[in-house]
């Protein structure tokens, strides 16, 4: 099948041994009860097979709704899924699951969410710092915080739990283009979604993240002036401002960089898109030929 046939939000691509594995939030069950995640497989980023169920809640898992944004990260000979969940009487948070294969089956690894239990959180991603220590970077949701933030949380070496308190890397409102949004509850604030860290070949560190601008859902980018997770983080020009976002970067079959995001940001119309990008001036930039 083609990407145009796959209704998926929050796409994440794992390039493993020359094959590409595509994961994401199931479009049909995004905003309510849900029970799992799927993977699609390709050798060329054009034709995809699947879906293959990689995680299924057989009734024993703590969350029953809002299964969002699975990311798969190889580490220490295994594969770890970072994904967001919500359950009755529990705040939304990112939990970690583990498998021996990119196709699972993924089984719970952390004891519930790793993010703070009294915070509304989502979209955890994995990062190894310069010393090889593991971190989770995630969003403190605007529905609780008002001004959504991207935060960093140190993890234990076995990736089972937090190893310290979270620190704020930046707030959504630091981006001049960021539009104040109104929630169905009546509150207003600034959204942060989908952080993903990418180390450039020149050593620069960037954080992709998403929010809303006048053009709709927007793929944003911040740059660490120190080159480390501690920052300080500076907002640079967004990569995509045409109602698409929640992006990540990966290398394609030719070694070239791609930005994966979903667009449009409309229920049941979301499709994964791969946009050629390049490393230039200490950040990611969309390739000029794609713009033309």
MARTOR-270836 format. One record per residue (C-alpha): x, y, z; residue in three letters; residue number from 1. Coordinates in pm, 1 decimal. Each point is the difference from the previous one (the first is absolute). Last residue first. Example, Ala and Ser with C-alpha at 12.3 -4.5 7.8 and 13.67 -1.06 7.14 Angstrom:
! residues 2
<atom u="1367.0" v="-106.0" w="714.0" aa="SER" i="2"/>
<atom u="-137.0" v="-344.0" w="66.0" aa="ALA" i="1"/>
END
This chain:
! residues 292
<atom u="951.5" v="2436.5" w="-585.7" aa="UNK" i="292"/>
<atom u="8.2" v="-55.6" w="375.5" aa="UNK" i="291"/>
<atom u="133.1" v="-357.3" w="-35.5" aa="UNK" i="290"/>
<atom u="294.4" v="124.5" w="-209.1" aa="UNK" i="289"/>
<atom u="96.0" v="244.9" w="275.4" aa="UNK" i="288"/>
<atom u="56.0" v="-273.4" w="257.2" aa="UNK" i="287"/>
<atom u="-181.7" v="70.0" w="328.3" aa="UNK" i="286"/>
<atom u="245.5" v="118.0" w="263.0" aa="UNK" i="285"/>
<atom u="133.8" v="-171.8" w="311.5" aa="UNK" i="284"/>
<atom u="226.1" v="198.5" w="231.5" aa="UNK" i="283"/>
<atom u="361.2" v="97.9" w="62.1" aa="UNK" i="282"/>
<atom u="39.7" v="211.2" w="-312.5" aa="UNK" i="281"/>
<atom u="-111.6" v="-285.0" w="-229.7" aa="UNK" i="280"/>
<atom u="-106.2" v="-359.6" w="53.5" aa="UNK" i="279"/>
<atom u="-234.6" v="-105.1" w="-276.0" aa="UNK" i="278"/>
<atom u="-367.6" v="-83.2" w="-39.2" aa="UNK" i="277"/>
<atom u="-202.4" v="-209.1" w="-244.2" aa="UNK" i="276"/>
<atom u="-367.5" v="-23.0" w="105.5" aa="UNK" i="275"/>
<atom u="-166.4" v="-331.7" w="82.8" aa="UNK" i="274"/>
<atom u="-374.7" v="18.2" w="57.9" aa="UNK" i="273"/>
<atom u="-215.5" v="-227.1" w="215.9" aa="UNK" i="272"/>
<atom u="-374.6" v="44.8" w="-55.5" aa="UNK" i="271"/>
<atom u="-267.9" v="159.9" w="216.3" aa="UNK" i="270"/>
<atom u="-347.0" v="17.3" w="-158.3" aa="UNK" i="269"/>
<atom u="-180.9" v="-204.3" w="268.0" aa="UNK" i="268"/>
<atom u="-5.8" v="301.8" w="236.9" aa="UNK" i="267"/>
<atom u="170.2" v="307.5" w="-148.2" aa="UNK" i="266"/>
<atom u="363.8" v="103.8" w="48.1" aa="UNK" i="265"/>
<atom u="73.8" v="-19.9" w="-370.5" aa="UNK" i="264"/>
<atom u="268.5" v="-124.6" w="6.4" aa="UNK" i="263"/>
<atom u="208.2" v="-232.4" w="216.1" aa="UNK" i="262"/>
<atom u="373.9" v="39.6" w="39.1" aa="UNK" i="261"/>
<atom u="321.0" v="-174.9" w="-108.9" aa="UNK" i="260"/>
<atom u="295.7" v="225.3" w="-81.3" aa="UNK" i="259"/>
<atom u="243.0" v="-181.2" w="-224.9" aa="UNK" i="258"/>
<atom u="379.9" v="6.5" w="-10.9" aa="UNK" i="257"/>
<atom u="193.4" v="-153.9" w="-286.3" aa="UNK" i="256"/>
<atom u="187.3" v="-326.6" w="43.2" aa="UNK" i="255"/>
<atom u="-133.7" v="-131.0" w="-331.6" aa="UNK" i="254"/>
<atom u="-231.8" v="-250.9" w="170.0" aa="UNK" i="253"/>
<atom u="-138.2" v="273.0" w="227.6" aa="UNK" i="252"/>
<atom u="146.6" v="156.9" w="313.3" aa="UNK" i="251"/>
<atom u="-230.7" v="104.2" w="283.0" aa="UNK" i="250"/>
<atom u="-147.4" v="315.4" w="152.1" aa="UNK" i="249"/>
<atom u="-312.0" v="41.3" w="213.4" aa="UNK" i="248"/>
<atom u="-321.3" v="197.1" w="-33.1" aa="UNK" i="247"/>
<atom u="-316.7" v="73.6" w="194.6" aa="UNK" i="246"/>
<atom u="-107.3" v="235.3" w="-279.2" aa="UNK" i="245"/>
<atom u="-241.0" v="99.3" w="-270.3" aa="UNK" i="244"/>
<atom u="-240.2" v="286.7" w="-59.3" aa="UNK" i="243"/>
<atom u="210.7" v="195.0" w="-253.3" aa="UNK" i="242"/>
<atom u="273.6" v="150.9" w="218.9" aa="UNK" i="241"/>
<atom u="290.0" v="-239.5" w="-62.4" aa="UNK" i="240"/>
<atom u="366.1" v="37.8" w="101.1" aa="UNK" i="239"/>
<atom u="-41.2" v="272.2" w="262.1" aa="UNK" i="238"/>
<atom u="260.1" v="279.0" w="30.6" aa="UNK" i="237"/>
<atom u="225.5" v="-17.6" w="304.6" aa="UNK" i="236"/>
<atom u="-85.9" v="-12.1" w="370.3" aa="UNK" i="235"/>
<atom u="298.8" v="10.8" w="235.0" aa="UNK" i="234"/>
<atom u="70.7" v="-258.0" w="268.0" aa="UNK" i="233"/>
<atom u="249.0" v="71.1" w="278.9" aa="UNK" i="232"/>
<atom u="69.1" v="-289.2" w="-5.8" aa="UNK" i="231"/>
<atom u="19.2" v="-276.4" w="262.0" aa="UNK" i="230"/>
<atom u="-43.5" v="-265.9" w="-270.6" aa="UNK" i="229"/>
<atom u="343.0" v="82.4" w="-134.0" aa="UNK" i="228"/>
<atom u="128.3" v="188.6" w="-305.1" aa="UNK" i="227"/>
<atom u="46.2" v="311.6" w="212.2" aa="UNK" i="226"/>
<atom u="-222.9" v="222.5" w="-213.9" aa="UNK" i="225"/>
<atom u="-263.6" v="-273.2" w="-14.9" aa="UNK" i="224"/>
<atom u="-216.4" v="53.5" w="-306.9" aa="UNK" i="223"/>
<atom u="-379.3" v="4.1" w="-22.3" aa="UNK" i="222"/>
<atom u="-221.6" v="-116.9" w="-287.1" aa="UNK" i="221"/>
<atom u="-368.9" v="24.3" w="-80.8" aa="UNK" i="220"/>
<atom u="-235.1" v="-202.1" w="-216.8" aa="UNK" i="219"/>
<atom u="-327.4" v="192.1" w="-2.0" aa="UNK" i="218"/>
<atom u="-368.2" v="-93.1" w="35.1" aa="UNK" i="217"/>
<atom u="-201.6" v="282.5" w="-149.8" aa="UNK" i="216"/>
<atom u="123.1" v="282.1" w="-225.5" aa="UNK" i="215"/>
<atom u="-60.1" v="268.5" w="266.3" aa="UNK" i="214"/>
<atom u="234.0" v="-203.0" w="222.4" aa="UNK" i="213"/>
<atom u="-55.7" v="-312.1" w="209.4" aa="UNK" i="212"/>
<atom u="249.2" v="-225.7" w="177.4" aa="UNK" i="211"/>
<atom u="259.1" v="-264.3" w="-84.7" aa="UNK" i="210"/>
<atom u="347.7" v="-105.4" w="110.5" aa="UNK" i="209"/>
<atom u="336.7" v="-77.8" w="-159.0" aa="UNK" i="208"/>
<atom u="293.6" v="40.5" w="234.9" aa="UNK" i="207"/>
<atom u="341.5" v="78.8" w="-142.4" aa="UNK" i="206"/>
<atom u="350.7" v="-89.9" w="116.5" aa="UNK" i="205"/>
<atom u="308.0" v="124.4" w="-185.0" aa="UNK" i="204"/>
<atom u="297.9" v="-236.7" w="-17.5" aa="UNK" i="203"/>
<atom u="94.7" v="75.4" w="-362.7" aa="UNK" i="202"/>
<atom u="-162.6" v="-327.5" w="-111.3" aa="UNK" i="201"/>
<atom u="-328.4" v="116.0" w="149.4" aa="UNK" i="200"/>
<atom u="-143.3" v="-161.7" w="313.7" aa="UNK" i="199"/>
<atom u="-378.5" v="-31.0" w="-20.1" aa="UNK" i="198"/>
<atom u="-246.6" v="28.3" w="288.5" aa="UNK" i="197"/>
<atom u="-373.7" v="-63.8" w="-34.2" aa="UNK" i="196"/>
<atom u="-275.0" v="189.3" w="182.8" aa="UNK" i="195"/>
<atom u="-358.9" v="-79.6" w="-105.0" aa="UNK" i="194"/>
<atom u="-239.8" v="259.6" w="130.4" aa="UNK" i="193"/>
<atom u="3.1" v="337.3" w="179.9" aa="UNK" i="192"/>
<atom u="-312.8" v="216.4" w="-0.5" aa="UNK" i="191"/>
<atom u="-45.2" v="356.9" w="124.8" aa="UNK" i="190"/>
<atom u="-290.4" v="103.7" w="220.8" aa="UNK" i="189"/>
<atom u="-370.5" v="64.7" w="34.7" aa="UNK" i="188"/>
<atom u="-255.2" v="-148.2" w="239.2" aa="UNK" i="187"/>
<atom u="-363.2" v="-42.8" w="-110.6" aa="UNK" i="186"/>
<atom u="-28.5" v="-371.0" w="77.0" aa="UNK" i="185"/>
<atom u="-3.1" v="-72.2" w="-375.6" aa="UNK" i="184"/>
<atom u="352.6" v="145.2" w="-10.6" aa="UNK" i="183"/>
<atom u="82.7" v="334.5" w="-159.6" aa="UNK" i="182"/>
<atom u="332.6" v="48.6" w="-175.3" aa="UNK" i="181"/>
<atom u="256.6" v="282.1" w="16.1" aa="UNK" i="180"/>
<atom u="202.8" v="3.2" w="-320.3" aa="UNK" i="179"/>
<atom u="376.3" v="-60.2" w="-9.7" aa="UNK" i="178"/>
<atom u="178.2" v="222.1" w="-256.9" aa="UNK" i="177"/>
<atom u="229.9" v="164.7" w="257.0" aa="UNK" i="176"/>
<atom u="116.8" v="-338.2" w="134.4" aa="UNK" i="175"/>
<atom u="77.5" v="50.9" w="369.4" aa="UNK" i="174"/>
<atom u="-371.7" v="-52.6" w="65.1" aa="UNK" i="173"/>
<atom u="45.8" v="-376.3" w="-36.9" aa="UNK" i="172"/>
<atom u="223.5" v="-18.3" w="306.7" aa="UNK" i="171"/>
<atom u="362.7" v="-118.4" w="13.9" aa="UNK" i="170"/>
<atom u="234.3" v="-261.2" w="149.9" aa="UNK" i="169"/>
<atom u="-191.3" v="-46.8" w="325.5" aa="UNK" i="168"/>
<atom u="163.2" v="-239.2" w="247.6" aa="UNK" i="167"/>
<atom u="-140.5" v="-332.6" w="119.3" aa="UNK" i="166"/>
<atom u="102.1" v="-153.7" w="334.2" aa="UNK" i="165"/>
<atom u="236.8" v="-291.8" w="29.9" aa="UNK" i="164"/>
<atom u="73.8" v="-357.1" w="-108.0" aa="UNK" i="163"/>
<atom u="-340.0" v="-68.1" w="-156.0" aa="UNK" i="162"/>
<atom u="-94.7" v="-361.8" w="-58.5" aa="UNK" i="161"/>
<atom u="53.7" v="-321.3" w="-195.4" aa="UNK" i="160"/>
<atom u="256.5" v="117.4" w="-254.9" aa="UNK" i="159"/>
<atom u="261.5" v="-249.3" w="131.8" aa="UNK" i="158"/>
<atom u="252.0" v="283.3" w="48.7" aa="UNK" i="157"/>
<atom u="-248.5" v="198.3" w="207.4" aa="UNK" i="156"/>
<atom u="-154.0" v="292.8" w="-182.9" aa="UNK" i="155"/>
<atom u="64.3" v="375.2" w="18.5" aa="UNK" i="154"/>
<atom u="-305.1" v="216.8" w="-79.8" aa="UNK" i="153"/>
<atom u="0.7" v="285.4" w="-251.0" aa="UNK" i="152"/>
<atom u="-288.7" v="241.4" w="-56.3" aa="UNK" i="151"/>
<atom u="-175.0" v="166.7" w="-293.4" aa="UNK" i="150"/>
<atom u="-260.3" v="242.8" w="128.5" aa="UNK" i="149"/>
<atom u="-362.8" v="93.9" w="-55.0" aa="UNK" i="148"/>
<atom u="-101.0" v="346.6" w="118.9" aa="UNK" i="147"/>
<atom u="-325.8" v="-77.7" w="176.1" aa="UNK" i="146"/>
<atom u="161.7" v="-274.5" w="210.7" aa="UNK" i="145"/>
<atom u="-300.0" v="-231.9" w="28.4" aa="UNK" i="144"/>
<atom u="-157.2" v="5.6" w="-347.2" aa="UNK" i="143"/>
<atom u="339.5" v="123.9" w="-127.3" aa="UNK" i="142"/>
<atom u="146.9" v="-343.8" w="50.5" aa="UNK" i="141"/>
<atom u="341.8" v="-50.5" w="153.5" aa="UNK" i="140"/>
<atom u="174.1" v="-136.3" w="-308.2" aa="UNK" i="139"/>
<atom u="273.0" v="-264.4" w="-7.7" aa="UNK" i="138"/>
<atom u="375.5" v="-58.6" w="-19.0" aa="UNK" i="137"/>
<atom u="104.1" v="-328.9" w="159.6" aa="UNK" i="136"/>
<atom u="365.2" v="-34.5" w="84.0" aa="UNK" i="135"/>
<atom u="267.6" v="-269.9" w="-10.0" aa="UNK" i="134"/>
<atom u="366.8" v="60.5" w="95.5" aa="UNK" i="133"/>
<atom u="256.2" v="-60.9" w="-275.9" aa="UNK" i="132"/>
<atom u="237.5" v="276.1" w="111.2" aa="UNK" i="131"/>
<atom u="-98.1" v="223.0" w="-294.2" aa="UNK" i="130"/>
<atom u="-368.5" v="-46.4" w="79.3" aa="UNK" i="129"/>
<atom u="-216.8" v="-290.9" w="-114.2" aa="UNK" i="128"/>
<atom u="-352.9" v="104.4" w="-91.3" aa="UNK" i="127"/>
<atom u="-336.2" v="-180.1" w="-11.1" aa="UNK" i="126"/>
<atom u="-337.4" v="163.0" w="-73.0" aa="UNK" i="125"/>
<atom u="-307.9" v="57.4" w="215.7" aa="UNK" i="124"/>
<atom u="-307.7" v="130.1" w="-178.5" aa="UNK" i="123"/>
<atom u="-235.2" v="81.1" w="287.2" aa="UNK" i="122"/>
<atom u="-41.9" v="141.4" w="347.0" aa="UNK" i="121"/>
<atom u="-277.9" v="108.6" w="238.3" aa="UNK" i="120"/>
<atom u="192.6" v="27.7" w="325.8" aa="UNK" i="119"/>
<atom u="-77.3" v="-159.5" w="339.7" aa="UNK" i="118"/>
<atom u="165.4" v="-332.4" w="-85.8" aa="UNK" i="117"/>
<atom u="318.9" v="157.4" w="-131.2" aa="UNK" i="116"/>
<atom u="110.3" v="-167.5" w="-328.1" aa="UNK" i="115"/>
<atom u="112.8" v="-363.7" w="19.0" aa="UNK" i="114"/>
<atom u="-355.7" v="-121.6" w="-49.1" aa="UNK" i="113"/>
<atom u="-95.6" v="-345.6" w="127.8" aa="UNK" i="112"/>
<atom u="262.7" v="-225.8" w="154.4" aa="UNK" i="111"/>
<atom u="242.5" v="17.6" w="-290.7" aa="UNK" i="110"/>
<atom u="55.3" v="-300.4" w="-227.1" aa="UNK" i="109"/>
<atom u="-345.0" v="-84.7" w="-133.7" aa="UNK" i="108"/>
<atom u="18.7" v="-248.5" w="-289.2" aa="UNK" i="107"/>
<atom u="61.4" v="64.1" w="-368.3" aa="UNK" i="106"/>
<atom u="-69.1" v="-294.9" w="-229.7" aa="UNK" i="105"/>
<atom u="187.7" v="121.1" w="-180.2" aa="UNK" i="104"/>
<atom u="47.6" v="84.4" w="-365.6" aa="UNK" i="103"/>
<atom u="325.7" v="190.1" w="59.6" aa="UNK" i="102"/>
<atom u="123.8" v="-315.9" w="176.9" aa="UNK" i="101"/>
<atom u="111.6" v="-94.2" w="352.4" aa="UNK" i="100"/>
<atom u="-272.4" v="206.9" w="164.3" aa="UNK" i="99"/>
<atom u="-39.5" v="264.1" w="273.0" aa="UNK" i="98"/>
<atom u="-263.9" v="247.7" w="119.9" aa="UNK" i="97"/>
<atom u="49.4" v="344.7" w="154.3" aa="UNK" i="96"/>
<atom u="-281.7" v="219.2" w="131.1" aa="UNK" i="95"/>
<atom u="-78.7" v="361.4" w="-83.1" aa="UNK" i="94"/>
<atom u="-273.5" v="173.6" w="196.2" aa="UNK" i="93"/>
<atom u="-365.6" v="100.0" w="8.9" aa="UNK" i="92"/>
<atom u="-135.8" v="35.1" w="350.6" aa="UNK" i="91"/>
<atom u="-164.2" v="-292.9" w="170.4" aa="UNK" i="90"/>
<atom u="-356.7" v="-46.6" w="127.1" aa="UNK" i="89"/>
<atom u="-100.1" v="-210.3" w="-299.9" aa="UNK" i="88"/>
<atom u="297.2" v="-48.1" w="-227.4" aa="UNK" i="87"/>
<atom u="212.0" v="209.8" w="-234.4" aa="UNK" i="86"/>
<atom u="291.0" v="-94.0" w="-224.4" aa="UNK" i="85"/>
<atom u="305.0" v="149.1" w="-171.2" aa="UNK" i="84"/>
<atom u="269.4" v="-209.7" w="-166.1" aa="UNK" i="83"/>
<atom u="374.6" v="-70.7" w="27.9" aa="UNK" i="82"/>
<atom u="69.4" v="-343.1" w="-147.3" aa="UNK" i="81"/>
<atom u="336.5" v="-158.0" w="70.9" aa="UNK" i="80"/>
<atom u="180.4" v="-246.3" w="-224.7" aa="UNK" i="79"/>
<atom u="271.2" v="-229.7" w="133.7" aa="UNK" i="78"/>
<atom u="374.8" v="-52.3" w="-49.3" aa="UNK" i="77"/>
<atom u="107.6" v="278.5" w="236.0" aa="UNK" i="76"/>
<atom u="-221.4" v="261.2" w="-160.6" aa="UNK" i="75"/>
<atom u="-215.3" v="4.6" w="-312.6" aa="UNK" i="74"/>
<atom u="-265.8" v="273.9" w="14.7" aa="UNK" i="73"/>
<atom u="-363.2" v="-42.3" w="-106.9" aa="UNK" i="72"/>
<atom u="-232.0" v="302.3" w="28.4" aa="UNK" i="71"/>
<atom u="-373.5" v="-35.8" w="63.9" aa="UNK" i="70"/>
<atom u="-194.3" v="326.9" w="-32.7" aa="UNK" i="69"/>
<atom u="-333.0" v="-47.7" w="175.4" aa="UNK" i="68"/>
<atom u="-227.9" v="-259.5" w="158.5" aa="UNK" i="67"/>
<atom u="-267.6" v="235.7" w="134.0" aa="UNK" i="66"/>
<atom u="-211.8" v="-262.2" w="175.9" aa="UNK" i="65"/>
<atom u="-3.4" v="-319.9" w="208.6" aa="UNK" i="64"/>
<atom u="314.5" v="27.1" w="210.3" aa="UNK" i="63"/>
<atom u="113.3" v="-233.8" w="283.2" aa="UNK" i="62"/>
<atom u="73.9" v="-306.4" w="-212.9" aa="UNK" i="61"/>
<atom u="-155.3" v="-332.0" w="96.2" aa="UNK" i="60"/>
<atom u="-286.4" v="-3.7" w="-246.4" aa="UNK" i="59"/>
<atom u="182.2" v="-154.6" w="-294.5" aa="UNK" i="58"/>
<atom u="147.5" v="337.6" w="-90.4" aa="UNK" i="57"/>
<atom u="168.8" v="-56.2" w="-333.9" aa="UNK" i="56"/>
<atom u="344.6" v="114.4" w="-108.8" aa="UNK" i="55"/>
<atom u="180.0" v="-71.8" w="-327.6" aa="UNK" i="54"/>
<atom u="-307.3" v="-66.3" w="-216.8" aa="UNK" i="53"/>
<atom u="116.6" v="-36.1" w="-359.7" aa="UNK" i="52"/>
<atom u="-156.6" v="237.8" w="-251.3" aa="UNK" i="51"/>
<atom u="139.0" v="-92.2" w="-236.5" aa="UNK" i="50"/>
<atom u="215.5" v="33.0" w="-308.6" aa="UNK" i="49"/>
<atom u="127.4" v="326.7" w="-143.4" aa="UNK" i="48"/>
<atom u="104.4" v="107.3" w="-350.2" aa="UNK" i="47"/>
<atom u="174.3" v="336.5" w="-37.9" aa="UNK" i="46"/>
<atom u="244.1" v="34.6" w="290.0" aa="UNK" i="45"/>
<atom u="235.5" v="-243.9" w="-184.7" aa="UNK" i="44"/>
<atom u="27.5" v="-320.4" w="203.7" aa="UNK" i="43"/>
<atom u="-328.6" v="44.4" w="185.1" aa="UNK" i="42"/>
<atom u="-173.0" v="-116.7" w="318.8" aa="UNK" i="41"/>
<atom u="-314.8" v="125.5" w="175.9" aa="UNK" i="40"/>
<atom u="-38.2" v="-21.7" w="377.4" aa="UNK" i="39"/>
<atom u="-307.3" v="5.0" w="222.2" aa="UNK" i="38"/>
<atom u="-99.8" v="122.5" w="346.1" aa="UNK" i="37"/>
<atom u="-252.5" v="-110.5" w="258.7" aa="UNK" i="36"/>
<atom u="-325.8" v="3.0" w="193.6" aa="UNK" i="35"/>
<atom u="-184.6" v="326.8" w="-47.8" aa="UNK" i="34"/>
<atom u="-296.3" v="184.0" w="152.0" aa="UNK" i="33"/>
<atom u="-18.7" v="363.7" w="-106.5" aa="UNK" i="32"/>
<atom u="156.9" v="271.5" w="-214.2" aa="UNK" i="31"/>
<atom u="251.0" v="-192.7" w="-209.5" aa="UNK" i="30"/>
<atom u="-205.4" v="-310.4" w="-68.6" aa="UNK" i="29"/>
<atom u="-51.2" v="42.4" w="-377.4" aa="UNK" i="28"/>
<atom u="332.7" v="171.8" w="-65.4" aa="UNK" i="27"/>
<atom u="214.6" v="-266.9" w="162.6" aa="UNK" i="26"/>
<atom u="290.7" v="185.5" w="159.3" aa="UNK" i="25"/>
<atom u="333.6" v="-76.1" w="-159.1" aa="UNK" i="24"/>
<atom u="253.5" v="-256.1" w="-117.4" aa="UNK" i="23"/>
<atom u="192.3" v="-47.6" w="-324.9" aa="UNK" i="22"/>
<atom u="278.5" v="-257.1" w="-24.5" aa="UNK" i="21"/>
<atom u="260.8" v="42.0" w="-272.6" aa="UNK" i="20"/>
<atom u="237.4" v="-273.7" w="-104.6" aa="UNK" i="19"/>
<atom u="372.1" v="40.1" w="-65.5" aa="UNK" i="18"/>
<atom u="114.8" v="-156.2" w="324.8" aa="UNK" i="17"/>
<atom u="-235.0" v="214.1" w="208.6" aa="UNK" i="16"/>
<atom u="-126.3" v="340.8" w="-114.2" aa="UNK" i="15"/>
<atom u="-275.6" v="80.3" w="251.7" aa="UNK" i="14"/>
<atom u="-264.1" v="244.3" w="-119.7" aa="UNK" i="13"/>
<atom u="-241.3" v="183.3" w="232.6" aa="UNK" i="12"/>
<atom u="-327.8" v="146.7" w="-120.3" aa="UNK" i="11"/>
<atom u="-206.8" v="211.8" w="242.5" aa="UNK" i="10"/>
<atom u="-336.3" v="-69.7" w="-162.0" aa="UNK" i="9"/>
<atom u="-88.1" v="-286.9" w="-231.1" aa="UNK" i="8"/>
<atom u="-262.2" v="-67.9" w="-264.7" aa="UNK" i="7"/>
<atom u="203.1" v="-206.1" w="-248.3" aa="UNK" i="6"/>
<atom u="-123.1" v="-8.0" w="-360.9" aa="UNK" i="5"/>
<atom u="191.9" v="311.1" w="-110.9" aa="UNK" i="4"/>
<atom u="315.5" v="-162.4" w="136.5" aa="UNK" i="3"/>
<atom u="-33.5" v="-260.5" w="-274.9" aa="UNK" i="2"/>
<atom u="-96.4" v="-366.1" w="39.5" aa="UNK" i="1"/>
END
